């Protein structure tokens, strides 16, 4: 007969307790497709730069906050203290992060809601000049973020791909000697008509191969 300890040992798996030790994020025009897979082979990721993805660069140690605000409607029944039915009516999704790098063209376009296609840089002085529009252009983007954890022989790659995001909020930017320039952003997430879903989740790596039995997914057909 099993004891509590044998049941616990069989149920728990420390290898599935992960942190995101390193991460990188990208935006892309909506003409760029979300990857069907992050891997081109065992231990090798696809070339995102060639595919048209543009990096957002280094972010603060807070990393990325993926909001998921579920709205529901409850039905009460006569004689019942608890709801007798509950229906999800909406899920508002968002992404929050704080960018540390300053000056990338595509990031400035995202932050200020402007098109810098015709903006040039003076090769002598290095100067770039652009105007911030009174009303930002509500451009939508693809968004992709990859996180990594673990050593090479037990490496985990987690990813999230978003078909449609749009900048919804930024915090005040402070200029001072004590802190680096920061741009805190919030992106609203929408369901892309072509993809049909708001978020694509990715999980793989040598760690996922090593612990495939514990993960519980059947093997894909070759």
Secondary structure, 3 states (H helix, E strand, C coil): CCCHHHHHHHHCCHHHCCCCCEEEEEEECCCCCCCCCCEEECCEECCHHHHCCEECCCECCCCCEEEEEEEEEEECCCCCCCCCEEEEEEEEEEEEEEECCCCCHHHHHHHHCCCCCCCCECCCCCCECCCCCCCCCCCCEEEEEEEEECCHHHCEEEEEEEEEEEEEEECCCCCCCCCCCCEEEEEEEECCCCCCCCEEEEEECHHHHHCHHHHCCCCCCC
